[in-house]
């Protein structure tokens, strides 16, 4: 363990005050005051690793903070864990407001060759991706709003397929006659496309560089 990590741990000796919002297990010793600083820091890293390993969804910072000392930096602990994973087949990704383990892209062919992952494979057609992008940039948006963008009706089957893949969800009703439903993207959308938040969506210049000459749809209510 580096002296830098030891210094990080030495600054984390204060015991936390108890709070009604603190959902830590009663018998979990968060501070580990009996351990030397470097071992304390290493144990906090392993706790974060265990929590991420056990979760199928991104784990937010406030949840990870419940298993380490009050003064410990979750971000620095994750940096050290990520360094430990260098050269391994999986990595930590910061998406959807939290962190998650994921396999490095280079190993996707090996996974497909060794296991049946068809249930996890997103079979998205080019038009599906275009509609999904329109929803992402203009959410909440109605089917009429999508029709205005594409110049044709968007089928209920396509919307249903994106719903079934949990990439979109039903949003608030639009404030207009008939109060039609709107559509919004989901947390899974952020995870699948490696985004921490919708603020990370590519801008017009990035999309044009990627081959979308029109860039993103104008943001606004649909």
SVG drawing of the C-alpha trace seen along z (x, -y; Angstrom):
<svg xmlns="http://www.w3.org/2000/svg" viewBox="-59 -23 64 45">
<polyline fill="none" stroke="black" stroke-width="0.4" points="0.0,0.0 1.4,-3.4 2.1,-6.1 -0.5,-8.2 -3.2,-5.7 -1.9,-5.5 -2.2,-9.3 -5.8,-9.1 -6.6,-6.6 -5.0,-8.6 -7.3,-11.5 -10.3,-9.2 -10.3,-8.5 -13.4,-10.4 -16.3,-8.3 -19.6,-9.2 -22.6,-10.4 -25.6,-8.1 -28.5,-9.2 -32.0,-7.9 -31.0,-7.8 -27.9,-5.7 -28.9,-2.2 -25.6,-0.5 -25.8,2.8 -25.6,2.3 -22.7,4.7 -20.7,3.1 -17.6,1.4 -17.2,-1.4 -14.2,-3.1 -11.9,-0.1 -10.0,-2.1 -8.1,1.0 -6.4,1.5 -3.3,-0.3 -4.0,-3.0 -2.9,-1.0 -4.9,2.1 -7.9,0.0 -7.8,-1.6 -7.4,1.8 -10.4,3.2 -12.5,0.2 -11.5,0.9 -12.5,4.6 -15.9,3.6 -16.6,1.3 -15.5,4.1 -17.9,6.6 -20.8,4.2 -20.2,3.5 -19.8,7.2 -23.1,8.0 -25.1,5.3 -26.6,5.6 -27.3,1.9 -25.0,-1.1 -24.4,-1.9 -24.6,-5.6 -22.0,-7.3 -24.2,-7.6 -24.7,-3.8 -21.0,-3.1 -20.2,-5.7 -22.3,-3.5 -19.6,-0.8 -16.5,-3.0 -15.3,-5.5 -17.0,-8.9 -13.9,-10.8 -13.0,-8.3 -13.3,-9.5 -15.3,-7.0 -13.9,-8.5 -10.3,-7.9 -11.1,-4.4 -12.6,-3.6 -9.6,-5.0 -7.4,-2.6 -9.7,0.3 -9.7,-0.6 -5.9,-0.5 -6.0,2.9 -8.2,4.1 -5.7,3.0 -5.0,6.0 -8.2,7.8 -11.1,8.7 -13.5,6.3 -13.5,2.6 -15.4,0.1 -17.7,-2.2 -19.3,-5.4 -22.8,-5.5 -26.3,-6.5 -25.2,-8.3 -23.2,-5.5 -20.5,-2.8 -20.9,0.7 -18.6,3.5 -18.6,4.4 -16.6,6.6 -14.1,4.8 -15.3,4.6 -12.4,6.6 -13.8,9.7 -17.3,9.5 -16.5,12.1 -15.2,14.6 -18.4,14.2 -20.6,14.8 -18.5,17.8 -18.7,19.4 -22.3,18.7 -25.8,18.0 -26.2,14.3 -29.1,13.8 -31.4,12.6 -28.9,9.9 -28.2,8.9 -29.9,5.7 -31.0,6.4 -31.5,2.7 -32.1,1.8 -30.9,-1.5 -34.3,-3.0 -34.8,-1.8 -31.6,-3.7 -32.7,-6.8 -36.0,-6.8 -34.3,-6.1 -31.9,-9.1 -34.9,-11.4 -36.5,-10.4 -33.2,-10.9 -32.7,-14.4 -36.3,-15.6 -37.8,-13.8 -40.5,-13.9 -41.9,-13.5 -45.1,-12.1 -45.6,-9.9 -46.9,-13.0 -43.6,-14.7 -41.7,-11.7 -43.8,-11.9 -42.9,-15.5 -39.2,-14.6 -39.3,-11.6 -42.1,-12.7 -44.1,-9.5 -45.9,-7.6 -43.7,-5.7 -45.3,-2.3 -46.6,-1.1 -44.6,2.1 -41.3,0.1 -42.2,-1.8 -43.3,1.5 -39.9,3.1 -38.0,0.2 -40.2,0.5 -39.6,4.3 -35.9,3.7 -36.3,1.2 -34.6,-1.5 -37.6,-3.9 -40.5,-4.4 -43.8,-6.2 -43.4,-9.8 -45.9,-12.4 -49.0,-13.1 -48.5,-16.0 -50.5,-19.2 -52.7,-19.2 -56.0,-17.8 -56.3,-14.2 -53.3,-14.4 -51.3,-11.8 -48.5,-9.9 -44.9,-10.9 -41.8,-8.8 -38.5,-9.2 -35.3,-7.2 -34.5,-5.0 -31.5,-4.2 -30.8,-1.2 -30.4,-3.5 -27.7,-5.3 -26.0,-2.0 -26.2,-0.5 -24.7,-3.6 -22.2,-4.2 -23.5,-7.6 -23.4,-9.0 -26.3,-11.3 -28.2,-12.8 -25.8,-15.7 -23.2,-13.3 -25.2,-12.8 -23.0,-13.7 -23.5,-17.3 -24.2,-18.2 -20.5,-18.3 -19.8,-14.8 -22.8,-13.3 -21.9,-14.9 -18.4,-13.4 -20.0,-10.0 -21.9,-10.2 -25.2,-11.8 -25.2,-15.0 -28.3,-16.4 -27.0,-16.3 -29.3,-15.8 -32.9,-16.9 -33.6,-20.2 -34.2,-19.8 -37.7,-20.7 -41.2,-19.3 -42.6,-17.1"/>
</svg>
